[in-house]
Amino acid sequence: PVVAGSEFVTFKEGGETNVTDDFGNKSIYPEWSWDNVRKWVAIRRDVQFDRDQIAALAAQDIVMIEKTTGWKTYGSVEVGTLETAKAIKRVNPHVTVLFYLNSMVHYGGYLANENFKNEWSMRNPRRGGDYYKWRGKYLSYDHTNLEFREWWIQRALDMVAHDEIDGVFIDGIVKADARYLPTKRHNVAYRATADELRSRLPARKLLIGNGLRAHTSSSDSYMSHLEYLDGSYLEGWADQRRLAPTLALMSAALKKGRIIMLSAGPDGLDTAQYNRIRNLDTRYDFVGKPEYINFQLAYFLLVNEPHAYFSYHVGVDANPMRNNVWDNTRFEELTRKLGKPMGDFLKEGDEYSREFEYLKVRVNLQTREAVLTAKEEKVQEESTAAAITVIPTPPVPTTVAPIPDVVSHFLVACGASNQACKGKTDVANVDELHEVKCCSDTSKRRWKKSSTCVSALGRNVWGASKRGRRCFGVRNHASAEAVCAGAGARLCTAEELLEDCGAATGCGYDDDMIWSSTAGIFEKVQEESTVAITVAPTPPVPITVTPTPPVPTTVAPTPPVPTTVAPIPDVVSHFLVACGASNQACKGKTDVANVDELHEVKCCSDTSKRRWKKSSTCVSALGRNVWGASKRGRRCFGVRNHASAEIVCAAVGARLCTEEELLVDCAAATGCGYDDDMIWSSTATKAPGGIFD
């Protein structure tokens, strides 16, 4: 047997680096232990994540929030990323959340793109000076442009200024370092950008990158990027030629105290059979088979050390229509006990092995066969074989007074049968945000009656996605019901949506998942309890644990409440909403609104902005300049709660208008049809009961 690392050469001759093991602030690294395989995930969804998805993300150690996230719901990737991070941290504040920033590819959906100049893009002199584009459609950044560098760096700094964002993930580093780029010495220019970002990054923020590649033209396998990175993501390693070099590369990086995030997918997946599977649970079972997961996991475990993380997935898009597999916690192999290693890996011929306290690993890199054998857990000296009855929470009463059913979930359905989502439905929590179409059993002016719908249902149904020129928007279920009722209609049933009763009615909603009136899951909610009762109570069942890890003799589920509490600042729960314009029926009207209510959003700025409006009425009334807007580009700021309204305005470098500014038309006539609505203001007020609560 040969001890790990003795046979591998990590770098080619001349590939020395200045990577040191005393770099960075290890105290800000994600929490790590030998309990089980530590997990990370790269994820994106162009609308708001649902509650189940947030819960799954909160169970990972690291979440890298990819491009496109949330732009349809929140108007930009930056706001979508931040809102997703906040939701994750509310469930588990210990998750490390990273903001995605590509070093070379100019992706859309980012608010910062409003200030991007095409002149910063790389040009290709071999093609008459045309823009150099990735995959023929995405502009390429040029790091030799100093103005561009500042724009790119500031994007990262703006995001890490939020407590919920723990660091930045730089993608495309290998592209930036490529020798084939038309811009000479571009790798040197990129490195200068990266070094400056590192120097300006706050001390308690991480910088991770897609930087390491084994068996490439790089003399050091790009190891020199760890001179400014806290760690690296690894992909494209599963090719037979790269297996052994990548093991050495990961081991070297870990020994230098860097974070390693290995991305893996099912080995030799039968994609045809996988694609025929439509049920997501069945897909998890399928890719969780030993022939798919064992090799990838065993390979990782050969060099598993502190700060190593593993991701097993098929796809990164969390859109339910795609049925992608990405939740690492659903695989037994990744959640069972691991324990500390008994040493480094050993090699005998083509076979490698490594032993942990609770797991034996054997893998053949040549045949790609792997065996993971769970070992019996150690029996604690002071434990007994007696059954232990665990009652973690007070018993649920066996008799509960009748409680009316509360529908907490409804079906969402594809907006039209000529779209990729054809025939698709899903279950959505009432608090999620989805597009809205309405149905009516009576004829309405400008509403559409679909012959497909009439033929399928045998009755007339009229559908619409907007009232006049105003789209019904993206709303929670209660708001969706209200907007349809306000139009003298109702939400369509799931059946009506699937039969095109609301199809081709404008607003671009046909390829979205639309709210229906069809109930999904019911919960019985006890008035004096926060616990939802979904099943009939059963007697306590003794749980026999043989053997078991040490059980504390004293359990304190909650810390004692101090008798003296430091003063807590007031939390403002209500703000004023005000009429959007003085030429509307609501002229001069204001009202008190709870921060959780949904209202239209207009933003104000004290400095001039392109395409924003300065009202002479506003200037005359206030004696100062204020610019107003209802949209960014062509996208309306939308209907939001107060926190989201503040965020969307901040994201465009502005703020919510004050009540006074709204009433003197500082944001009037700025589009989106919001002038006759009650608009969120930044003016705090008392709750209807007379106090700030």
Disulfide bonds with the S-S distance in Angstrom:
Cys414-Cys421 1.91
Cys438-Cys484 1.96
Cys439-Cys492 2.00
Cys453-Cys501 1.98
Cys471-Cys507 2.12
Cys579-Cys586 1.92
Cys603-Cys649 1.98
Cys604-Cys657 2.01
Cys618-Cys666 2.05
Cys636-Cys672 2.10
